[in-house]
Amino acid sequence: MDARTLPEPKEVWRWLDEVPDPEIPVISLTDLGIIRDVAWDGDTLVVAVTPTYSGCPATTVINLDIETALRSHGIEKLRLERRLSPPWTTDWISEAGREKLRAYGIAPPIDGTAADGRLMARASRLAGSNLAVACPRCGSTRTEKVSQFGSTPCKASYRCSDCLEPFDYFKCI
């Protein structure tokens, strides 16, 4: 690609919106909020990526998927930058991403909660009480945490007392 034909960053963002998260393929990397920036440095495309946490086992696969997707669109010179500051939080998950999680059967993170499922003081006078996570299948809040650890480190296992289905809750980070 020569400088006259470099795609606009908006176009690159659209391409990246088609790259699924390897652990939760229903949500894109952009919906997850880990793509921080897309910019050209001369004729090199620079993509800044913030992992969900520094030890995320999917980071290598995510970087490979980004590179594969962009190369399929003719990007020859590419640099992926790992950006750890500020750290990623679940606040960065888009509203569309939260709805995709729910439709997939994963309860999205509830703002104002800690990763261990406690309500934070800023969210409620009931700080320290158990979190009422709505079942993504039936919507009931009669749910219980089965385990703080789910199918991936960023999720906890829950069970609905009404429909009796188990489900993952994407922990607030």
DRENDO-1510 file (C-alpha; in Angstrom, 1 decimal, always signed):
<recs>
REC; n; res; u; v; w
REC; 1; MET; +0.0; +0.0; +0.0 .
REC; 2; ASP; +1.3; +3.4; -0.8 .
REC; 3; ALA; +0.5; +6.5; +1.3 .
REC; 4; ARG; -2.1; +7.6; -1.1 .
REC; 5; THR; -4.2; +4.4; -0.6 .
REC; 6; LEU; -3.9; +4.0; +3.1 .
REC; 7; PRO; -7.3; +3.3; +4.6 .
REC; 8; GLU; -8.8; +5.8; +7.0 .
REC; 9; PRO; -8.7; +4.8; +10.7 .
REC; 10; LYS; -12.5; +4.7; +10.6 .
REC; 11; GLU; -12.3; +1.9; +8.1 .
REC; 12; VAL; -9.7; +0.0; +10.1 .
REC; 13; TRP; -12.0; +0.3; +13.2 .
REC; 14; ARG; -14.8; -1.3; +11.1 .
REC; 15; TRP; -12.5; -4.2; +10.2 .
REC; 16; LEU; -11.5; -4.7; +13.8 .
REC; 17; ASP; -15.2; -4.7; +14.8 .
REC; 18; GLU; -15.5; -8.0; +12.9 .
REC; 19; VAL; -12.7; -9.7; +14.9 .
REC; 20; PRO; -14.3; -11.8; +17.7 .
REC; 21; ASP; -12.9; -12.3; +21.2 .
REC; 22; PRO; -11.4; -15.8; +21.2 .
REC; 23; GLU; -13.0; -16.7; +24.5 .
REC; 24; ILE; -16.4; -15.2; +23.9 .
REC; 25; PRO; -16.8; -15.2; +20.1 .
REC; 26; VAL; -20.2; -13.4; +20.1 .
REC; 27; ILE; -18.5; -10.2; +21.1 .
REC; 28; SER; -15.9; -8.3; +19.0 .
REC; 29; LEU; -12.7; -6.9; +20.3 .
REC; 30; THR; -14.0; -3.4; +19.8 .
REC; 31; ASP; -17.2; -4.2; +21.7 .
REC; 32; LEU; -15.0; -5.6; +24.5 .
REC; 33; GLY; -13.2; -2.3; +24.5 .
REC; 34; ILE; -9.6; -3.6; +24.3 .
REC; 35; ILE; -8.7; -1.8; +21.0 .
REC; 36; ARG; -7.5; +1.5; +22.4 .
REC; 37; ASP; -6.3; +3.3; +19.3 .
REC; 38; VAL; -5.7; +3.0; +15.6 .
REC; 39; ALA; -3.4; +5.4; +13.8 .
REC; 40; TRP; -0.9; +5.6; +11.0 .
REC; 41; ASP; +2.8; +6.2; +11.7 .
REC; 42; GLY; +4.0; +7.0; +8.2 .
REC; 43; ASP; +3.0; +3.9; +6.3 .
REC; 44; THR; +2.8; +1.6; +9.4 .
REC; 45; LEU; -0.5; +1.0; +11.0 .
REC; 46; VAL; -0.3; +1.1; +14.8 .
REC; 47; VAL; -3.0; -0.6; +16.8 .
REC; 48; ALA; -2.9; -0.1; +20.6 .
REC; 49; VAL; -4.4; -3.0; +22.5 .
REC; 50; THR; -5.1; -3.2; +26.3 .
REC; 51; PRO; -5.7; -6.8; +27.6 .
REC; 52; THR; -8.5; -7.4; +30.0 .
REC; 53; TYR; -5.8; -8.1; +32.6 .
REC; 54; SER; -2.0; -8.4; +32.3 .
REC; 55; GLY; -2.0; -12.2; +32.5 .
REC; 56; CYS; -4.9; -12.9; +30.1 .
REC; 57; PRO; -4.1; -16.2; +28.4 .
REC; 58; ALA; -5.9; -15.1; +25.2 .
REC; 59; THR; -3.6; -12.1; +24.6 .
REC; 60; THR; -1.4; -13.9; +22.1 .
REC; 61; VAL; -4.4; -15.3; +20.2 .
REC; 62; ILE; -6.0; -11.8; +20.1 .
REC; 63; ASN; -2.9; -10.2; +18.7 .
REC; 64; LEU; -2.7; -13.0; +16.0 .
REC; 65; ASP; -6.4; -12.5; +15.1 .
REC; 66; ILE; -5.9; -8.7; +14.8 .
REC; 67; GLU; -2.8; -9.2; +12.6 .
REC; 68; THR; -4.6; -11.8; +10.4 .
REC; 69; ALA; -7.7; -9.6; +10.0 .
REC; 70; LEU; -5.7; -6.6; +9.0 .
REC; 71; ARG; -3.4; -8.4; +6.6 .
REC; 72; SER; -6.5; -9.8; +4.9 .
REC; 73; HIS; -7.4; -6.2; +4.1 .
REC; 74; GLY; -4.0; -5.5; +2.6 .
REC; 75; ILE; -2.2; -4.0; +5.5 .
REC; 76; GLU; +1.5; -4.8; +5.0 .
REC; 77; LYS; +3.2; -2.8; +7.7 .
REC; 78; LEU; +1.6; -3.3; +11.1 .
REC; 79; ARG; +2.7; -2.7; +14.7 .
REC; 80; LEU; +0.7; -3.8; +17.7 .
REC; 81; GLU; +1.3; -2.0; +20.9 .
REC; 82; ARG; +0.4; -3.3; +24.3 .
REC; 83; ARG; -1.0; -0.5; +26.3 .
REC; 84; LEU; -1.4; -1.2; +30.0 .
REC; 85; SER; -2.2; +2.3; +31.3 .
REC; 86; PRO; -4.9; +3.1; +32.1 .
REC; 87; PRO; -5.8; -0.5; +32.8 .
REC; 88; TRP; -8.9; -2.0; +31.1 .
REC; 89; THR; -12.1; -2.2; +33.1 .
REC; 90; THR; -15.5; -3.6; +32.3 .
REC; 91; ASP; -16.7; +0.0; +31.9 .
REC; 92; TRP; -15.1; -0.2; +28.4 .
REC; 93; ILE; -17.5; -2.9; +27.2 .
REC; 94; SER; -20.0; -1.2; +24.8 .
REC; 95; GLU; -23.7; -1.3; +25.4 .
REC; 96; ALA; -24.0; -3.4; +22.2 .
REC; 97; GLY; -21.4; -5.8; +23.7 .
REC; 98; ARG; -23.3; -6.1; +26.9 .
REC; 99; GLU; -26.5; -7.0; +25.0 .
REC; 100; LYS; -24.5; -9.6; +22.9 .
REC; 101; LEU; -23.2; -11.1; +26.2 .
REC; 102; ARG; -26.7; -11.4; +27.6 .
REC; 103; ALA; -28.1; -12.9; +24.4 .
REC; 104; TYR; -25.3; -15.4; +24.4 .
REC; 105; GLY; -26.2; -16.5; +28.0 .
REC; 106; ILE; -23.5; -14.5; +29.9 .
REC; 107; ALA; -24.8; -12.0; +32.5 .
REC; 108; PRO; -22.9; -8.7; +31.7 .
REC; 109; PRO; -21.0; -6.9; +34.4 .
REC; 110; ILE; -23.1; -4.7; +36.8 .
REC; 111; ASP; -21.6; -1.2; +37.2 .
REC; 112; GLY; -20.6; -0.3; +40.7 .
REC; 113; THR; -19.7; -3.8; +41.8 .
REC; 114; ALA; -16.4; -5.4; +42.8 .
REC; 115; ALA; -15.0; -8.4; +41.1 .
REC; 116; ASP; -15.9; -10.6; +44.1 .
REC; 117; GLY; -19.6; -9.7; +43.6 .
REC; 118; ARG; -20.0; -7.1; +46.4 .
REC; 119; LEU; -21.8; -3.9; +45.8 .
REC; 120; MET; -19.4; -1.0; +46.2 .
REC; 121; ALA; -20.1; +1.9; +48.6 .
REC; 122; ARG; -20.5; +4.4; +45.7 .
REC; 123; ALA; -23.2; +2.1; +44.2 .
REC; 124; SER; -25.3; +1.4; +47.2 .
REC; 125; ARG; -25.7; +1.9; +51.0 .
REC; 126; LEU; -25.8; -1.9; +51.0 .
REC; 127; ALA; -22.0; -2.2; +50.5 .
REC; 128; GLY; -20.8; -5.8; +51.1 .
REC; 129; SER; -24.2; -7.4; +50.4 .
REC; 130; ASN; -24.6; -10.1; +47.8 .
REC; 131; LEU; -25.1; -9.0; +44.2 .
REC; 132; ALA; -28.4; -9.6; +42.5 .
REC; 133; VAL; -27.2; -10.9; +39.1 .
REC; 134; ALA; -30.1; -11.2; +36.6 .
REC; 135; CYS; -30.3; -14.5; +34.8 .
REC; 136; PRO; -29.5; -13.9; +31.1 .
REC; 137; ARG; -32.1; -16.5; +30.1 .
REC; 138; CYS; -35.2; -15.7; +32.1 .
REC; 139; GLY; -34.3; -12.3; +33.7 .
REC; 140; SER; -34.9; -13.5; +37.3 .
REC; 141; THR; -32.7; -12.0; +40.0 .
REC; 142; ARG; -33.3; -15.1; +42.2 .
REC; 143; THR; -29.8; -16.3; +41.4 .
REC; 144; GLU; -26.9; -17.6; +43.5 .
REC; 145; LYS; -23.2; -17.6; +43.0 .
REC; 146; VAL; -21.9; -21.1; +42.7 .
REC; 147; SER; -18.3; -20.2; +42.3 .
REC; 148; GLN; -16.2; -17.0; +42.2 .
REC; 149; PHE; -14.4; -18.6; +39.3 .
REC; 150; GLY; -16.1; -19.5; +36.0 .
REC; 151; SER; -15.1; -20.8; +32.6 .
REC; 152; THR; -12.5; -18.0; +32.4 .
REC; 153; PRO; -10.8; -15.9; +35.1 .
REC; 154; CYS; -13.0; -12.9; +34.3 .
REC; 155; LYS; -16.3; -14.8; +34.9 .
REC; 156; ALA; -18.0; -16.3; +38.0 .
REC; 157; SER; -20.4; -19.2; +37.9 .
REC; 158; TYR; -24.1; -18.6; +38.9 .
REC; 159; ARG; -27.3; -20.6; +38.9 .
REC; 160; CYS; -30.9; -19.3; +38.5 .
REC; 161; SER; -33.3; -20.5; +41.2 .
REC; 162; ASP; -36.3; -19.9; +38.8 .
REC; 163; CYS; -35.3; -21.5; +35.5 .
REC; 164; LEU; -32.6; -23.7; +37.2 .
REC; 165; GLU; -30.1; -22.9; +34.4 .
REC; 166; PRO; -26.4; -22.3; +35.2 .
REC; 167; PHE; -24.7; -19.3; +33.7 .
REC; 168; ASP; -21.6; -17.2; +33.7 .
REC; 169; TYR; -21.5; -13.7; +35.1 .
REC; 170; PHE; -18.8; -11.4; +33.6 .
REC; 171; LYS; -17.2; -10.0; +36.7 .
REC; 172; CYS; -16.8; -6.2; +37.1 .
REC; 173; ILE; -13.1; -5.4; +36.9 .
</recs>
